[in-house]
């Protein structure tokens, strides 16, 4: 899980670095999807599976929603400080719990309610501390809203994955994500393609590689440890994001980020421990 968290943090840093070199957001998504598509296809064929699966509507929905969520996440990474963009992604347990209640008929425990309340308070403290103290908003609400859309999209994708898991092989579910994301991002990119130089090309490749490192670390961790314990370690990504933001981009999180982030992570960890 530590390797996974580091992989995802490095992926986000590479996304931010390559965007600063003038590569459009959708081109970054397309490059990442291309690398993932090749690796995922090889994995599906290695298992001797049909890449198309049996429940294609659900698979396509998971891929499409995941692709839109990824675009929102990358937008947040490129327009917000790395630590704040990473913390906002950890709002997804709130959305996942509510979607699970509505569509999977899962009950919400008291610890989950506490998690939701702490996460919402933490979000307000981090973005608009003036609600609780005499200070002004420190993060632009539009950018934060896009980040929250990314977290919501991730939650919808998680619910679809849970619905598909008993029906399809995990490799097929993973394959559909870049299968939808690649043509969608290319179509939305239009004629804004920018020919990357050698440095940008390397960073684009690293975005895909670090994504796979994160996914592989996560997969192996889930194989050897319970999901709750493994997921708890994923929050180390925030520490990596803070360190990379400071070392690479000169970003220093404000006091409100520390307070709000602590509330969000505390709520999520409480929910994991109690479950």
C-alpha positions in Angstrom: 0.0 0.0 0.0 2.9 2.3 0.6 4.2 1.6 -2.9 0.7 2.1 -4.2 0.3 5.5 -2.4 3.7 6.6 -3.7 2.9 5.6 -7.2 -0.4 7.6 -7.3 1.3 10.6 -5.7 4.1 10.5 -8.3 1.5 10.1 -11.0 -0.2 13.3 -9.8 3.1 15.2 -9.7 3.9 14.1 -13.3 0.5 15.3 -14.4 1.1 18.7 -12.9 4.6 18.9 -14.3 3.6 18.0 -17.8 0.7 20.5 -17.7 3.2 23.2 -16.8 5.0 22.3 -20.0 1.9 23.3 -22.1 0.4 19.9 -22.7 -3.4 20.1 -22.7 -5.3 18.3 -19.9 -7.2 16.0 -22.3 -3.9 15.0 -24.1 -2.6 13.9 -20.7 -5.7 11.8 -20.1 -5.3 10.3 -23.6 -1.7 9.4 -23.0 -2.4 7.8 -19.7 -5.3 5.9 -21.2 -3.1 4.6 -24.1 -0.5 3.2 -21.7 -3.2 1.6 -19.5 -5.1 0.2 -22.5 -2.0 -1.6 -23.8 -1.1 -3.1 -20.4 -4.7 -4.0 -19.6 -5.3 -5.7 -23.0 -2.1 -7.8 -22.5 -3.4 -8.8 -19.0 -6.8 -9.8 -20.4 -5.3 -11.9 -23.2 -2.8 -13.5 -20.7 -5.8 -14.8 -18.8 -7.4 -16.1 -22.0 -10.5 -13.9 -21.5 -12.7 -12.1 -24.0 -12.0 -8.4 -23.5 -15.6 -7.5 -24.2 -17.2 -9.2 -21.2 -20.9 -10.2 -20.9 -22.5 -7.1 -19.2 -21.4 -4.5 -21.7 -23.8 -1.7 -20.8 -22.6 -1.7 -17.1 -19.0 -2.1 -18.2 -19.3 0.8 -20.6 -21.0 2.9 -17.9 -18.1 2.2 -15.5 -15.6 3.1 -18.2 -17.4 6.3 -19.2 -18.0 7.6 -15.7 -14.5 6.7 -14.7 -13.1 8.6 -17.7 -15.1 11.8 -16.8 -14.0 11.4 -13.2 -10.4 11.2 -14.3 -10.7 14.4 -16.3 -12.0 16.2 -13.3 -9.3 14.8 -11.0 -6.5 15.8 -13.4 -8.1 19.3 -13.7 -8.0 19.6 -9.9 -4.3 18.4 -9.9 -3.3 21.0 -12.5 -5.2 24.0 -11.0 -4.9 23.4 -7.2 -1.9 22.7 -4.9 -1.0 19.0 -5.0 -1.9 18.4 -1.3 -5.3 20.1 -1.5 -6.2 18.3 -4.8 -5.3 15.0 -3.2 -7.2 15.6 0.0 -10.4 16.6 -1.9 -10.3 13.2 -3.6 -10.7 11.6 -0.2 -14.3 13.0 -0.1 -15.3 9.9 -2.2 -16.2 7.7 0.9 -19.0 10.2 1.6 -20.4 9.8 -1.9 -19.8 6.0 -2.0 -21.8 5.5 1.3 -24.7 7.6 0.0 -24.8 5.9 -3.4 -24.5 2.5 -1.7 -27.5 3.4 0.4 -29.5 4.5 -2.6 -28.6 1.9 -5.2 -27.2 -1.1 -3.4 -29.6 -0.9 -0.4 -26.6 -0.9 2.0 -27.2 0.3 5.5 -25.2 3.3 6.9 -23.6 2.7 10.2 -23.1 5.4 12.9 -19.4 5.5 12.1 -20.3 6.3 8.5 -22.6 9.2 9.6 -19.7 10.6 11.7 -17.4 10.2 8.7 -19.8 12.2 6.5 -20.1 15.0 9.1 -16.4 15.2 9.7 -15.6 15.2 6.0 -18.1 18.0 5.2 -16.8 20.1 8.1 -13.2 19.4 7.0 -14.1 20.5 3.5 -15.5 23.8 4.6 -12.6 24.5 6.9 -10.1 23.8 4.1 -11.9 25.7 1.4 -13.7 28.5 3.2 -12.4 28.9 6.7 -14.3 32.2 7.0 -17.3 30.1 8.0 -15.7 29.4 11.3 -13.1 32.2 11.7 -12.6 35.8 10.5 -10.7 35.0 7.3 -11.5 34.7 3.6 -11.8 31.7 1.3 -8.4 30.2 0.5 -9.3 28.0 -2.5 -11.4 28.9 -5.5 -14.8 27.2 -5.2 -15.0 26.4 -9.0 -11.8 24.4 -8.9 -12.9 22.7 -5.7 -16.3 21.9 -7.3 -14.5 20.2 -10.2 -12.4 18.2 -7.7 -15.6 17.1 -5.9 -17.2 16.1 -9.2 -14.1 13.9 -9.7 -14.6 12.4 -6.2 -18.3 11.8 -6.9 -17.5 10.2 -10.3 -15.0 7.9 -8.5 -17.7 6.9 -6.0 -20.1 6.1 -8.8 -17.4 4.0 -10.5 -16.7 2.2 -7.3 -20.4 1.3 -6.9 -20.5 0.0 -10.5 -17.4 -2.0 -9.9 -19.0 -3.6 -6.8 -22.0 -4.4 -8.9 -19.8 -5.9 -11.6 -17.4 -7.8 -9.4 -19.5 -11.0 -9.0 -20.3 -10.9 -12.8 -17.0 -10.1 -14.6 -13.3 -10.8 -14.2 -11.5 -7.8 -12.6 -9.1 -7.6 -15.6 -12.1 -7.1 -18.0 -13.5 -4.4 -15.7 -10.2 -2.6 -15.6 -9.8 -2.9 -19.4 -13.0 -1.0 -20.1 -11.8 2.1 -18.3 -9.0 3.1 -20.8 -11.1 1.5 -23.6 -13.7 4.3 -23.1 -11.3 7.0 -21.8 -9.0 7.0 -24.8 -11.4 7.7 -27.6 -13.4 10.1 -25.3 -10.4 12.2 -24.5 -9.2 12.2 -28.1 -12.6 13.3 -29.3 -12.9 16.1 -26.7 -9.3 17.2 -27.4 -10.1 18.0 -31.0 -7.5 20.0 -32.8 -5.8 21.2 -29.6 -3.1 18.5 -29.7 0.4 19.7 -28.8 3.4 17.7 -30.1 5.3 16.9 -26.9 9.0 17.3 -26.7 11.3 14.6 -25.3 10.8 15.8 -21.7 7.1 16.0 -22.0 6.9 12.6 -23.7 8.9 11.1 -20.8 6.5 12.7 -18.3 3.5 11.4 -20.2 4.9 7.9 -20.2 5.7 8.2 -16.4 2.0 9.2 -15.8 0.9 5.8 -17.2 3.7 3.9 -15.5 3.2 5.3 -12.1 -0.6 4.7 -12.5 0.1 1.0 -13.1 2.6 0.9 -10.1 -0.2 2.3 -7.9 -2.7 -0.2 -9.3 -0.4 -3.2 -8.9 0.5 -2.2 -5.3 -3.1 -1.8 -4.5 -4.0 -5.2 -6.0 -1.3 -7.1 -4.2 -2.1 -5.3 -0.9 -5.7 -6.3 -1.2 -4.6 -9.9 -1.9 -2.6 -10.2 1.3 -4.5 -7.9 3.7 -8.1 -7.1 4.6 -9.6 -4.3 2.5 -10.1 -2.1 5.6 -6.5 -2.2 6.8 -5.1 -1.8 3.2 -7.3 1.2 2.5 -6.2 2.8 5.8 -2.6 2.9 4.4 -3.7 4.6 1.2 -4.0 7.9 3.1 -0.2 8.0 3.3 -0.6 9.4 -0.3 -1.5 12.7 1.3 1.9 12.8 3.1 3.6 12.0 -0.2 1.6 14.7 -2.0 2.5 17.3 0.7 6.2 16.3 0.3 6.2 16.4 -3.5 4.2 19.7 -3.6 6.8 21.3 -1.3 9.9 19.8 -3.0 8.9 20.1 -6.6 6.4 23.0 -6.8 7.3 25.0 -3.7 3.8 24.6 -2.3 3.3 24.9 1.5 -0.1 23.9 2.8 -1.9 26.5 4.9 -3.0 25.9 8.5 -6.6 25.5 7.3 -5.5 22.7 4.9 -3.9 20.8 7.8 -7.0 21.3 10.0 -9.6 20.5 7.3 -7.5 17.6 5.9 -7.1 16.1 9.4 -10.9 16.1 9.8 -11.5 14.5 6.4 -8.9 11.7 7.0 -10.0 11.2 10.6 -13.6 10.6 9.5 -12.5 8.2 6.8 -10.2 6.3 9.1 -12.9 6.1 11.8 -15.3 4.6 9.3 -12.7 2.0 8.1 -11.8 1.0 11.7 -15.4 0.7 12.8 -16.3 -1.4 9.8 
